[in-house]
Amino acid sequence: MKPSLARRNEAAAALLDLLASVAGFGAVWAAAPWLAQGSLGGPWEFQWAFSAIIAWFAIVLPDSSSREGLRRWVDGFFTATGSNLLIQYGLAYLFGIPATPWLLIVGGSALSLVAAGVLGWIAPVARGGARNGALLIGFDSCTRSVAAALEGGAVGILDQAPAAGPETWPRLGAPEQVREVCEIQHPGSIVVTGKPVGVSLAQLLQLHYAGIEVDGAPFVCERVLRRVAWQHLSPSELLFSVTPITSRALLAFQAVYKNAAGIPLLVLFAPLLILISLAIVLSSGVPVLERVECLGFQRIPFQLFRFRIARRDGRPFWIGSLIARWRLAGLPQLINIFRGEVSLFGPRPVRAVFAERFEQLLPAYVYRFTVKPGIFGWAQAHLAETGGVPEETLSLEYDLYYIRQESPSLDLDILVRTLSRRSQAAPDQPGVPETAGS
């Protein structure tokens, strides 16, 4: 094994990001005569280098292990842009140092991320692409889910049980042979399930110092599959890993689009709400809205509004069937957003009677009430809405991930996934009321 492998990979990836930042802002400066009016206000070499370095630090320093795909680009862009604007214009105000025009900062940050993606695709070796797959120590349902999604696959399994894992994965021996197997297989990482017999923490720590990433299967599941495998976490791990955000600035910013958005959305859809209400009254004569008692933030009960799509005896009427087909039954939940009971993004509202039962069956279910329920959710963006305890268990894993990783970029990811997902008509389930836009 090579002791400095991980360190060299991290250094090479950081150098690639620096090169991308320099190239991104360099391209913007080449187009500066068309993007900025008049003089840049100072030595362009200094502004170019200073802007690129700030963007580089903003991209490299934050922990991005759980931010892949769209989240990486959104968070990276806003972090690089915001850091440059804050630092440069702050220095200009305090010390009179010429600041880069804001248009060049925005364009340079965007091009830096594009260049980072291109360089990462061209030179994947520096980012760990040359490593072998993961070595699995122990095996359970969590490991099975993780192994299929691991980059590079699994090089094999070390387990006391000779029949552990699928037949296509090689059995490399018992856990106590981990060092010898690593010398032969050179795995890029080791995924540990539970507390395997035969291997000590000291051995794993030595392998970690030797440049092999060592992690527990539940934490790899969160990073790779983007859900929290709470069933495989100890009470202490669950206590400290699932915590809502506490940043006042971020909470205030999210409140603008997650809660205050109810007012403009309610005004925008008011004609449609009135039209559907008139159609229900004229065609069936039943009350327009039905109220479903749900548990909200901190388990506070509230009445969730939705259009009535069936008569009191349960027989659907033709307008109700049309509303269900177009998935508009949950549109009145905009009223709940306006009243502050529901957010635009968050775990899906659940009826109080079912929520209380789920709390008895699923110990971690109480964490869902640390945030407001929402119309759009991370679980709905991934799962088919079939209801039932097994599906609710998996849905809870995604909900806990949202609570832990809640951010504007994750909300944008949810919105993109929801809008791009093909709309499929499905009957309402009693435990999970239909939401607008789902």
C-alpha positions, 0 to 999 in steps of 0.5 A, a space after each residue: 500500500 502507498 501511505 500517501 495515496 489519499 493525500 496525493 489524490 486530495 492535493 491533485 484534486 485541489 490543484 485541478 480546482 485551482 487551475 479551473 478557477 484561474 481558467 474560469 476567471 481568465 476567460 471572463 477577463 478575456 471577455 471583459 471589454 464586452 462584459 464590463 463597461 469602462 475601466 475595471 478600476 484597478 490592476 487587472 492581474 491582481 483582480 484576476 488572481 484575487 478573484 480566482 483564489 477566493 473562488 478556489 477557497 470557496 469551492 475547496 474548503 467546504 465539506 462536499 462529501 454529500 453534495 454531488 450533482 446539482 447540489 455541488 454546482 448550485 452550492 459552489 456557484 453561490 459560495 464562490 460568488 457570495 464570497 467574492 462579493 463579500 470580501 472584495 466589496 468589503 475591502 473596497 469599502 474599508 480600505 479603498 482596494 478596487 473591487 472586481 465588477 460584480 458581473 465578472 465575479 458572477 461569470 468567473 464563478 460560473 465558468 470556474 465550476 464548468 472548468 472544474 467539471 471538465 478537468 475532473 472528467 478529463 483527469 479522473 485519476 487525480 480525483 481517485 478514479 484510478 483506485 480499485 473498488 471497496 472492500 466490504 467487512 461484514 454484510 447486511 441489508 445496508 451493505 447490499 444497498 451501498 455496494 451496488 452504488 459504490 464507484 468501482 464496485 466491490 473488490 470482495 467481502 471479508 466475513 465469518 459467514 462463507 455465504 455472505 453477500 451475492 454469489 457474484 462478489 468474491 469471498 476473500 476470507 475472514 475479517 482478521 485477514 484484512 491487512 493481507 487482503 489489502 496488500 493484494 487487492 489495493 482497495 480504494 476504501 473499506 466499508 465496515 458493517 456493524 462491529 465485525 468479529 476478528 478485526 480491531 479498531 487499531 487495525 482499521 486505523 492503521 489502514 486509514 493512515 496508510 491511505 485507505 478510506 475507512 467508513 461505516 456502511 450507514 455513513 457510506 449509504 448517506 453519502 452515496 444513496 443520499 438517505 440516512 440508514 437509521 436502522 443501522 445507527 446506534 442511538 448516539 450516532 442517530 442523536 448526533 447525526 440527525 439534527 436540523 439546521 440552526 443557522 439564523 441567516 439560512 433559516 431566514 433565507 429559506 423562510 422567504 421561499 418556503 413559507 412566504 411563497 404561499 402568498 404569491 402562489 395563492 394569488 397566482 392559483 386563485 382563479 384555478 381554485 375558484 374554478 375547481 370549487 365552482 365545478 365541484 359545487 355545481 356537479 355534486 353539491 358536496 362541500 368543496 374542501 375536506 380537512 385531514 388532521 395531520 401532525 405538523 412542526 413539533 407534533 402540533 396538529 393542524 387541518 390539511 386542506 384538499 379538494 373533495 373528490 368523492 361523495 360522502 358514501 365514497 363514490 367518486 363523481 366525474 369532476 372529482 375523478 378529473 381532479 384526481 387524474 390531473 393531481 390537483 386535489 392537494 392544490 388547497 394546501 397553498 392555504 396551509 402554506 399561507 397560514 404557516 402550517 406547511 412549507 413548500 419543501 419538507 417531509 410529506 404531511 401524514 395524518 395524525 392517527 397514522 403518524 402516532 402509529 408510525 412513531 410506535 413502529 419506527 423509533 426515529 419517526 419523531 425526527 420528522 417533526 423537527 421541521 415543517 411538513 412540505 408539499 415537495 419532499 425528498 422522499 417523494 422525489 425518489 419513491 413511488 407512493 405506495 404506502 405501508 410500513 416497509 415503504 414508510 421505513 424507506 421514506 423515513 430514510 430520505 426524510 431524515 437525509 433532508 432534515 440533516 442536509 436541508 439547504 436551498 440547493 437541496 430544495 432546488 434539487 427536489 423541485 427539478 426532480 419532481 417537475 422532471 418526473 413523469 406524472 403517474 396517476 395513483 389512488 390516494 393512500 390513507 396514510 399519506 395525503 396527496 400534495 399539490 404538485 406530486 
